[in-house]
Amino acid sequence: MTEIDLLPLRAELKKQFQDKLPNARIDYCLTCGLCASGCAASGIEGMDPRKFIRYLVLGQDDLLKNSNWIYSCSICQRCEYACPMGINVGRFVYELKGMRPKDKRPVNLQKSCELQKDPGNSTGIPNEDFVWVVGEILEEIHENEPEWADMQAPMDKVGAQFYLNQNAKEPTVEPEEMAFIWKIFHAVGIDWTYSSKWWDGANYCLFSGDPEDWEYTVRKQAETVDALGCPTYINTE
Amino acid sequence: MLYATLEGLKRFNIPHNFNVVSIITYYAQWIREGRLKVDSSWNTEGLKFTVQDPCKLVRQGFGDPVADDLRFVIKQVCGEENFIDVWPNKSNNYCCGGGGGALQAGFTDNRRQHGKMKFEQLHATGADVVITPCHNCHTQVKDLAEHYGGKWQTTHLWNWIVKALVR
């Protein structure tokens, strides 16, 4: 059984969350456990969403700040979905992730976000490589699959109806996977384009917990799509 | 994932002149309109399909309508009788445990423990193919199959649309 230190009932973290998030609703918790019973991360690192709220109420701030459960909780919001009082534990987890100093965060998670900022995609490949690999795959298809000889993979096409966001995984490790969507678009007759910069919005800054980093990358991509004048933003998945 | 953009635009009040729409919604629309022609007759062996509803896309993004469109597209592509749904599903689905940065964070044992519930849920369908329209789900579901001994192949949706494509 976990021993709870009842002396520091300051619950500063709880106050912080309540001040910052108008719908924090921490005191509404009925302790019913619907959250924990449907959370696949329950029990990991001795934590679950119901315990998480109890620890908040009981002022166990250091325990929460130091728990690595925040890297198992995927902020999937099923607990909020099940909660009769609509308490969003995931939002508190996001805040806690952001409170951890950058050099104390899981290295690869933080790195995915840093790469998203510069050069601008989550695996960190140069923009020129993305443009090159798209061209290479298209050329291979033109050579080997005559039925797709007139298919295109447009780059920076101003005024295209659809902007297609590309997850960086494909151009980095399995580029041939990109062409399936090109084929679907070609068969349907869709007017679409990639962008040669800010082409990946996978954006792990959301998961490292930094609103500044997350906002910066989304803003850059929004500017890019608006500069192309595409009315619809779609993603490969 | 689409959610980072969708939610980021809202949360930070970022001005923009475009709509963010799931590609799955368009696949379904194009099939209904007859612009995207698919035929499930390739599936002569009766390969069984199931699906992973990505939390960010469904519960946190566009809700049950996108999950319904996802099922519509899969059934058109593999044959209605070859689709076996998971339970619980759609907005009430369990997380696979790969998202939220878990795949990057490095706590591998924890991540696989988190995914146990998902493995059992998918395993119970007996499906040969699990469609995962999310990169995090894709990597995690594939790893869960390898780790816990699942027999299914983990794939994106786009491969099967092209397989069923009629031009």
Boltz contact constraints between the chains, C-beta under 6 A:
constraints:
  - contact:
      token1: [A, 40]
      token2: [B, 94]
      max_distance: 6.0
  - contact:
      token1: [A, 40]
      token2: [B, 95]
      max_distance: 6.0
  - contact:
      token1: [A, 40]
      token2: [B, 97]
      max_distance: 6.0
  - contact:
      token1: [A, 40]
      token2: [B, 114]
      max_distance: 6.0
  - contact:
      token1: [A, 40]
      token2: [B, 117]
      max_distance: 6.0
  - contact:
      token1: [A, 41]
      token2: [B, 114]
      max_distance: 6.0
  - contact:
      token1: [A, 44]
      token2: [B, 110]
      max_distance: 6.0
  - contact:
      token1: [A, 44]
      token2: [B, 113]
      max_distance: 6.0
  - contact:
      token1: [A, 71]
      token2: [B, 105]
      max_distance: 6.0
  - contact:
      token1: [A, 71]
      token2: [B, 107]
      max_distance: 6.0
  - contact:
      token1: [A, 72]
      token2: [B, 110]
      max_distance: 6.0
  - contact:
      token1: [A, 72]
      token2: [B, 114]
      max_distance: 6.0
  - contact:
      token1: [A, 74]
      token2: [B, 95]
      max_distance: 6.0
  - contact:
      token1: [A, 74]
      token2: [B, 99]
      max_distance: 6.0
  - contact:
      token1: [A, 74]
      token2: [B, 100]
      max_distance: 6.0
  - contact:
      token1: [A, 74]
      token2: [B, 102]
      max_distance: 6.0
  - contact:
      token1: [A, 75]
      token2: [B, 100]
      max_distance: 6.0
  - contact:
      token1: [A, 76]
      token2: [B, 55]
      max_distance: 6.0
  - contact:
      token1: [A, 76]
      token2: [B, 95]
      max_distance: 6.0
  - contact:
      token1: [A, 77]
      token2: [B, 59]
      max_distance: 6.0
  - contact:
      token1: [A, 77]
      token2: [B, 60]
      max_distance: 6.0
  - contact:
      token1: [A, 81]
      token2: [B, 59]
      max_distance: 6.0
  - contact:
      token1: [A, 106]
      token2: [B, 105]
      max_distance: 6.0
  - contact:
      token1: [A, 106]
      token2: [B, 106]
      max_distance: 6.0
  - contact:
      token1: [A, 108]
      token2: [B, 104]
      max_distance: 6.0
  - contact:
      token1: [A, 109]
      token2: [B, 101]
      max_distance: 6.0
  - contact:
      token1: [A, 109]
      token2: [B, 104]
      max_distance: 6.0
  - contact:
      token1: [A, 109]
      token2: [B, 105]
      max_distance: 6.0
  - contact:
      token1: [A, 112]
      token2: [B, 104]
      max_distance: 6.0
  - contact:
      token1: [A, 167]
      token2: [B, 135]
      max_distance: 6.0
  - contact:
      token1: [A, 169]
      token2: [B, 135]
      max_distance: 6.0
  - contact:
      token1: [A, 180]
      token2: [B, 158]
      max_distance: 6.0
  - contact:
      token1: [A, 180]
      token2: [B, 159]
      max_distance: 6.0
  - contact:
      token1: [A, 180]
      token2: [B, 162]
      max_distance: 6.0
  - contact:
      token1: [A, 181]
      token2: [B, 158]
      max_distance: 6.0
  - contact:
      token1: [A, 183]
      token2: [B, 162]
      max_distance: 6.0
  - contact:
      token1: [A, 184]
      token2: [B, 161]
      max_distance: 6.0
  - contact:
      token1: [A, 187]
      token2: [B, 165]
      max_distance: 6.0
  - contact:
      token1: [A, 187]
      token2: [B, 167]
      max_distance: 6.0
  - contact:
      token1: [A, 188]
      token2: [B, 30]
      max_distance: 6.0
  - contact:
      token1: [A, 188]
      token2: [B, 35]
      max_distance: 6.0
  - contact:
      token1: [A, 188]
      token2: [B, 36]
      max_distance: 6.0
  - contact:
      token1: [A, 201]
      token2: [B, 5]
      max_distance: 6.0
  - contact:
      token1: [A, 203]
      token2: [B, 4]
      max_distance: 6.0
  - contact:
      token1: [A, 204]
      token2: [B, 101]
      max_distance: 6.0
  - contact:
      token1: [A, 206]
      token2: [B, 4]
      max_distance: 6.0
  - contact:
      token1: [A, 207]
      token2: [B, 100]
      max_distance: 6.0
  - contact:
      token1: [A, 207]
      token2: [B, 101]
      max_distance: 6.0
  - contact:
      token1: [A, 214]
      token2: [B, 8]
      max_distance: 6.0
  - contact:
      token1: [A, 215]
      token2: [B, 12]
      max_distance: 6.0
  - contact:
      token1: [A, 218]
      token2: [B, 5]
      max_distance: 6.0
  - contact:
      token1: [A, 218]
      token2: [B, 8]
      max_distance: 6.0
  - contact:
      token1: [A, 218]
      token2: [B, 14]
      max_distance: 6.0
  - contact:
      token1: [A, 219]
      token2: [B, 14]
      max_distance: 6.0
  - contact:
      token1: [A, 222]
      token2: [B, 14]
      max_distance: 6.0
  - contact:
      token1: [A, 222]
      token2: [B, 16]
      max_distance: 6.0
  - contact:
      token1: [A, 225]
      token2: [B, 18]
      max_distance: 6.0
  - contact:
      token1: [A, 226]
      token2: [B, 16]
      max_distance: 6.0
  - contact:
      token1: [A, 226]
      token2: [B, 17]
      max_distance: 6.0
  - contact:
      token1: [A, 230]
      token2: [B, 18]
      max_distance: 6.0
  - contact:
      token1: [A, 231]
      token2: [B, 18]
      max_distance: 6.0
  - contact:
      token1: [A, 232]
      token2: [B, 19]
      max_distance: 6.0
  - contact:
      token1: [A, 232]
      token2: [B, 21]
      max_distance: 6.0
  - contact:
      token1: [A, 233]
      token2: [B, 18]
      max_distance: 6.0
  - contact:
      token1: [A, 233]
      token2: [B, 20]
      max_distance: 6.0
  - contact:
      token1: [A, 234]
      token2: [B, 21]
      max_distance: 6.0
  - contact:
      token1: [A, 234]
      token2: [B, 23]
      max_distance: 6.0
  - contact:
      token1: [A, 235]
      token2: [B, 2]
      max_distance: 6.0
  - contact:
      token1: [A, 237]
      token2: [B, 133]
      max_distance: 6.0
  - contact:
      token1: [A, 237]
      token2: [B, 134]
      max_distance: 6.0
